[in-house]
Amino acid sequence: MEKNVLVTGGCGFIGSHLIDLLVDQGFFVIVVDNLSGNTSTKFLEQHLEEKKATFYQYDIRNLELLLSIPLEFDSIFHLAAQSDVKKSVEEPEFDFSVNTVGTFNILELMRKKDIQNLVFAGSGGTVYGELAASPTPEDYPLKPISIYGSAKAAAEMYCSSYSSLYGLDIVSLRLGNIYGPRSKRGVMYDFYNKLKTNPSKLDILGDGNQTKSYLYIEDTIDAFNMLYQLNTRGFDVYNVSSAKAIKVVDIAETVTKILGIKNVKYSFTNEKRGWEGDVSFVSPDVTKLKQLGWAPKISLNKGIEMYLEWLSQT
Ligand SMILES: NC(=O)c1ccc[n+]([C@@H]2O[C@H](COP(=O)([O-])OP(=O)(O)OC[C@H]3O[C@@H](n4cnc5c(N)ncnc54)[C@H](O)[C@@H]3O)[C@@H](O)[C@H]2O)c1
């Protein structure tokens, strides 16, 4: 018999790739997404047509709606989020309502409907905050500097207490910067579009020295799969990223090289951060995940090449 799982944020970048895998594995996927992230059901259409998924355009801030879903399921992948750090600083209350209260609602849904397993999309790029150790292990103190980072950290704390009080099994994946086809955000997307408009000049947010680690979508989905299959008991967290961090200016170099553009003049805003709330150094330690046998397969260069190829066709 087909097993049902629920995916929130399933119309987004990571969620839609995850659903492709779950459908491939024979799951029937119940998708909840309110399409507020400038997303659509485009990547779901085939699964909906083939009756391998069903879609509810519901807002995770509305617990009553979540409780009204008439289907049975025993696992949730919670990816729905307001995922823009800048916006979280400009509209903290909105971010709180989606990312903190929204996650709280998912936990309430589990408690009230007796749902056992949760895989949560946390954030390895924001929860540790500035001046984190390099690389930063999971047990490093959480000192977020953005509202988004606080919401992701707070959400994990609720996961921990719900797991302990109500016996739920929850794993949080603290994701680094994820990139690849279907992503319409992030530094590579930004550089690609700026260079398409003007190949002779590239405005870089920050001083170019911000250093972060990036992980290709396929390797990210492998980690989701591995950690779901692991059947964590209780509550646990894993950093999910690449082991190597790279400077933003080096990303610019890689993008221009792959696009075959020469003599680009870089200009910087000369701030340490790209924007308010931006963490200028992100390098989560992935030793714990690697000990399970996970290893990224796609190099940064190859990944950027495949992503730019996809962008050029959209
Ligand atoms: N992409 C990254 O680099 C990255 C890094 C760290 C963490 N994450 C986390 O991973 C998850 C997925 O990220 P993504 O890049 O695919 O984001 P995304 O913005 O592409 O997808 C998020 C989806 O959630 C939906 N959504 C937003 N608010 C909602 C609400 N109130 N109710 C129902 N649906 C709602 C959006 O419509 C969108 O389809 C998010 O939780 C994000 O915070 C992503």
The ligand as an ORCA input file, in Angstrom:
! r2SCAN-3c Opt
* xyz 0 1
  N      17.374     27.660      0.012
  C      18.258     27.756      0.994
  O      19.431     28.072      0.743
  C      17.876     27.462      2.419
  C      18.861     27.554      3.414
  C      18.510     27.291      4.739
  C      17.207     26.928      5.060
  N      16.272     26.857      4.070
  C      14.905     26.493      4.465
  O      14.459     25.427      3.627
  C      13.074     25.568      3.376
  C      12.796     25.584      1.887
  O      13.548     26.660      1.319
  P      13.375     27.061     -0.212
  O      14.650     27.669     -0.639
  O      12.814     25.915     -0.967
  O      12.309     28.212     -0.073
  P      11.145     28.641     -1.067
  O      10.832     30.047     -0.674
  O      11.501     28.337     -2.473
  O       9.943     27.686     -0.629
  C       9.178     27.920      0.499
  C       7.729     27.608      0.164
  O       6.958     27.849      1.351
  C       5.728     28.452      0.956
  N       5.198     29.223      2.076
  C       5.667     30.377      2.587
  N       4.878     30.799      3.599
  C       3.897     29.884      3.729
  C       2.775     29.774      4.580
  N       2.518     30.707      5.512
  N       1.963     28.705      4.448
  C       2.207     27.753      3.498
  N       3.241     27.818      2.656
  C       4.083     28.868      2.760
  C       6.105     29.345     -0.223
  O       4.967     29.645     -1.022
  C       7.146     28.502     -0.940
  O       6.557     27.721     -1.955
  C      12.622     26.847      4.100
  O      12.139     26.487      5.366
  C      13.911     27.619      4.241
  O      13.858     28.514      5.343
  C      16.566     27.121      2.770
*
